[in-house]
């Protein structure tokens, strides 16, 4: 099941992360945009969205028919969705490191890093580093997939309120320990479990949001005219508050997700239009590929400056955005879609062979 406004929301979040990361390369430091200075919180929105959307698509299948068969099918579906692109991006980023394409060789390609990245467990707190920088969050989501039955079991139990409180406390702990880079929750350390805690907390909040989506009180509060605009306004105010109150912003995100789920006119206008929806479809590719495109274009711009070619920085920025879009569009069609189909085909045909053997 695909809710168009939720897809568009993912696209807006991915572009926000892209615009947030552009000035992280020193070449583009002058292009920092205050509007996106806290877009690292879009990653927390991704975690919440994942918990919600996965529950929307898989809760009844996994929890309605509990057992190893349904759990394995769920995990294969999730790995088919995320692993093919993760593998290709990791290999390309490894080649970048080996060839020094972008002038950045910060990650050591030793056995622990390579193996943990191929298995998508690189950011589980044992000191290995993501070869493709943004893949740390994808790695932590794999842990959330593995833990989904337990998370969903708690979310649909009588102690769901305790789970919600624990998730908020966990996020407050992550924010309060002082490991954030651009802000309290901007924590992606490779040598601690804080990134894993950050993901599991956000993912749990998303599952809890799915639980209350059909509640009358929730619909009366959020599924009404003006609610989407009001929620966006509240998030905007929270983002501009002093002292970077990240927890407040994250606590408002489930309401935004629910508003998009209800798919009212305002949400559809902003999130379901062709541009937002298209960006949502390629959002995973945008999230993983954009740092590489940024760094390659930055190096090209530095070379141009070294040869006395100046005054064209805006064209380099435009070229970077267009190249990112074209690459991610192709990546979605050729890697994400086809990789998912291939793994599902292998699963289906492998099951058929096992069935023939069992009946032979």
C-alpha positions in Angstrom: 0.0 0.0 0.0 1.4 3.4 -1.0 0.0 6.6 0.4 1.1 9.4 -2.0 1.5 12.1 0.7 3.7 9.8 2.8 5.9 9.1 -0.3 6.1 12.9 -1.0 7.0 13.5 2.6 9.9 11.1 2.3 11.0 13.0 -0.9 10.9 16.4 0.9 13.0 14.9 3.8 15.6 13.5 1.4 16.0 16.8 -0.4 16.3 18.6 2.9 19.2 16.3 3.9 20.8 17.0 0.5 20.6 20.8 1.0 21.8 20.4 4.6 24.9 18.5 3.5 26.0 20.7 0.6 27.9 23.2 2.7 29.5 20.3 4.7 32.1 20.2 1.9 34.3 23.3 2.5 34.1 24.2 -1.2 30.4 25.0 -0.8 30.6 26.5 2.7 29.3 29.8 1.5 26.1 28.1 0.3 24.8 27.2 3.8 21.1 27.9 4.0 19.7 28.7 7.5 16.4 27.2 6.5 18.0 23.7 6.4 20.6 24.2 9.2 18.7 21.5 11.3 17.7 19.2 8.5 19.7 16.4 10.2 16.4 15.9 12.0 15.0 14.7 8.6 16.8 11.4 9.4 14.7 11.1 12.6 11.7 11.7 10.3 12.9 8.8 8.2 13.0 6.6 11.2 9.5 7.5 12.3 8.2 7.1 8.7 9.8 3.7 8.4 8.2 2.5 11.6 4.8 3.8 10.4 5.0 2.6 6.8 6.4 -0.8 7.6 3.5 -1.3 10.1 1.1 -0.1 7.5 2.4 -2.7 5.0 3.5 -5.6 7.2 1.9 -5.5 10.7 -1.0 -7.8 9.8 1.2 -10.2 7.9 3.9 -10.4 10.6 1.8 -10.1 13.7 -1.4 -11.6 12.4 0.3 -14.8 11.5 3.3 -15.0 13.8 5.9 -17.5 13.0 9.3 -18.0 11.3 7.8 -18.1 7.8 6.1 -14.7 8.0 9.1 -13.2 9.8 11.5 -14.5 7.2 9.3 -13.2 4.4 9.2 -9.8 6.0 13.0 -9.6 6.4 13.5 -10.8 2.8 11.2 -8.1 1.6 13.0 -5.4 3.6 16.5 -6.6 2.5 15.3 -6.7 -1.1 14.2 -3.1 -0.7 17.4 -1.7 0.9 20.4 -4.0 0.2 20.8 -3.9 -3.6 21.3 -0.1 -3.7 23.3 -0.2 -0.5 25.7 -2.7 -2.1 26.2 -0.7 -5.3 26.7 2.6 -3.4 29.1 0.9 -1.0 31.2 -0.5 -3.9 31.2 2.8 -5.7 32.3 4.7 -2.5 35.0 2.1 -1.9 36.3 2.7 -5.4 36.2 6.5 -4.8 38.4 5.9 -1.7 40.8 3.7 -3.6 41.0 6.1 -6.6 40.8 9.3 -4.6 38.2 10.6 -7.0 36.9 13.3 -4.6 40.0 13.9 -2.6 38.6 12.2 0.5 40.1 8.9 1.9 38.9 9.1 5.5 37.6 5.5 5.7 40.1 2.5 6.0 39.1 -0.3 3.8 40.1 -3.0 6.2 38.4 -6.4 6.7 36.1 -5.3 9.6 34.8 -2.3 7.7 34.3 -4.1 4.4 32.6 -7.1 6.0 30.3 -5.1 8.3 29.3 -2.8 5.4 28.5 -5.7 3.1 26.3 -7.2 5.9 24.8 -3.7 6.7 25.8 -3.9 10.4 28.5 -1.3 10.2 26.8 1.2 12.6 25.8 -1.1 15.4 28.3 0.4 17.9 31.3 -1.8 17.5 33.6 0.7 15.9 33.3 -0.1 12.2 32.6 2.8 9.9 30.2 3.3 7.0 32.0 3.3 3.7 29.2 5.3 2.2 28.7 7.9 4.9 24.9 8.2 5.0 24.5 4.4 5.1 24.9 4.5 8.9 21.2 5.2 9.2 20.3 2.3 6.8 22.4 0.0 8.9 20.6 1.0 12.1 17.2 0.4 10.3 18.3 -3.1 9.6 18.4 -3.6 13.4 14.9 -2.1 13.6 13.7 -4.6 11.0 15.1 -7.5 13.0 13.5 -6.2 16.2 10.2 -5.3 14.5 8.0 -8.1 16.0 9.1 -7.2 19.5 8.6 -3.4 18.9 5.1 -4.1 17.4 4.2 -6.4 20.2 4.9 -3.7 22.7 3.2 -1.0 20.6 0.0 -2.9 20.5 0.0 -4.0 24.2 -1.3 -2.3 27.3 2.1 -0.8 28.1 2.4 1.0 24.7 2.4 4.3 26.7 5.5 3.1 28.5 7.2 2.2 25.2 6.5 5.8 23.9 7.8 7.3 27.1 10.9 5.2 26.9 11.5 6.2 23.3 11.3 9.9 24.1 13.6 9.4 27.1 16.1 7.5 24.9 16.1 10.4 22.4 16.6 12.9 25.2 19.5 10.8 26.5 21.1 10.7 23.0 20.7 14.5 22.7 21.9 15.2 26.2 25.2 13.3 26.0 26.8 16.0 23.9 27.8 13.9 20.9 25.8 15.8 18.4 27.6 17.5 15.5 25.4 20.3 14.2 22.8 19.9 17.0 21.9 17.7 20.0 20.4 14.9 18.0 22.9 15.0 15.1 24.6 11.9 16.5 26.0 9.3 14.1 29.1 8.1 15.9 30.5 4.8 14.6 32.0 3.8 18.0 28.9 3.9 20.2 25.4 2.5 20.3 23.8 6.0 20.3 23.0 5.9 16.6 21.3 2.6 17.1 19.3 4.0 20.1 18.4 7.0 18.0 17.0 4.8 15.2 15.1 2.3 17.4 13.5 5.1 19.4 12.3 6.9 16.2 11.2 3.7 14.6 9.2 2.7 17.8 7.5 6.1 17.7 6.5 5.5 14.1 5.0 2.1 15.0 3.1 3.7 17.9 1.8 6.4 15.5 0.4 3.6 13.3 -1.4 2.1 16.3 -3.3 5.3 17.0 -4.0 6.2 13.4 -7.5 4.6 13.5 -8.4 6.0 16.9 -11.4 8.4 16.9 -9.6 10.9 19.1 -6.6 11.0 16.8 -8.7 11.5 13.6 -10.7 14.2 15.3 -7.5 16.0 16.3 -5.5 15.6 13.0 -7.8 14.6 10.2 -9.5 18.0 9.9 -9.2 21.1 7.8 -6.2 23.2 8.7 -4.4 20.5 10.7 -1.7 19.9 8.2 -0.8 23.6 7.9 -1.0 24.0 11.7 1.4 21.0 12.3 3.9 22.4 9.7 3.7 25.8 11.4 4.4 24.3 14.8 7.3 22.3 13.5 8.6 25.5 11.9 8.4 27.4 15.2 10.1 24.6 17.0 12.9 24.6 14.5 13.5 28.3 15.1 13.4 28.1 18.9 16.7 28.9 20.6 18.9 26.2 22.1 18.0 23.7 19.3 15.1 21.9 21.0 15.4 18.8 18.8 13.3 16.6 21.0 10.3 18.9 20.6 10.7 18.8 16.8 10.8 15.0 16.8 7.8 14.8 19.1 5.8 16.8 16.5 6.8 14.6 13.6 4.3 11.8 14.3 1.5 14.3 13.9 3.0 15.3 10.5 3.2 11.7 9.4 -0.4 11.0 10.5 -1.6 14.2 8.7 0.0 12.9 5.5 -1.5 9.5 6.1 -5.0 11.0 6.3 -4.1 12.6 3.0 -6.2 15.7 3.3 -6.4 18.4 0.6 -3.5 20.5 2.0 -1.3 17.4 2.5 -2.0 16.3 -1.1 -1.3 19.7 -2.5 2.2 19.8 -0.9 3.2 16.1 -0.7 1.3 14.4 -3.5 2.1 16.7 -6.4 4.1 15.2 -9.2 7.4 16.7 -8.1 7.2 15.7 -4.4 5.9 12.2 -5.3 8.7 11.7 -7.8 11.3 12.8 -5.3 9.7 10.4 -2.8 10.1 7.5 -5.2 13.9 8.2 -5.6 14.4 9.4 -2.1 16.5 6.4 -1.0 18.8 7.0 -3.9 19.0 10.7 -3.2 19.9 10.0 0.4 22.8 7.6 -0.4 24.2 9.1 -3.6 24.2 12.9 -3.0 27.4 13.1 -0.9 29.4 11.5 -3.7 28.0 13.9 -6.4 28.6 16.9 -4.1 32.3 15.9 -3.5 33.0 15.2 -7.2 31.5 18.5 -8.3 33.4 20.3 -5.5 36.6 18.9 -6.7 35.8 19.9 -10.3 35.0 23.4 -9.1 38.3 23.6 -7.3 40.2 22.5 -10.4 38.3 25.2 -12.4 39.3 27.8 -9.8 42.9 26.6 -10.0 42.8 27.3 -13.8 41.5 30.8 -13.2 37.9 30.0 -14.1 35.7 31.8 -11.6 32.3 33.4 -11.4 30.6 30.2 -12.4 30.0 28.7 -9.0 26.2 28.9 -9.4 26.4 26.7 -12.6 28.4 24.1 -10.6 25.7 24.1 -7.9 23.0 23.7 -10.6 25.0 21.0 -12.3 25.4 19.1 -9.0 21.6 19.2 -8.4 20.8 18.1 -12.0 23.4 15.3 -11.9 22.1 14.1 -8.5 18.6 13.9 -9.9 19.6 12.1 -13.1 21.8 9.6 -11.2 19.1 8.9 -8.6 16.4 8.5 -11.2 18.5 5.9 -13.0 19.5 4.3 -9.7 15.9 3.9 -8.7 14.9 2.3 -12.0 18.0 0.2 -12.6 19.1 -0.8 -9.1 16.3 -0.4 -6.6 13.4 -1.7 -8.7 15.4 -4.4 -10.5 17.3 -5.5 -7.4 14.1 -5.9 -5.5 12.6 -8.0 -8.3 15.7 -10.2 -8.6 15.8 -11.0 -4.9 12.0 -11.7 -4.8 12.5 -13.9 -7.9 15.3 -15.8 -6.2 13.1 -16.2 -3.1 10.1 -17.5 -5.1 12.1 -19.9 -7.2 14.1 -21.1 -4.2 10.8 -21.8 -2.4 9.5 -23.8 -5.4 12.7 -25.9 -5.5 12.4 -26.7 -1.8 8.7 -27.6 -2.3 9.6 -30.0 -5.1 12.3 -31.6 -3.0 9.9 -32.0 0.0 7.2 -33.7 -2.2 9.6 -35.8 -4.2 
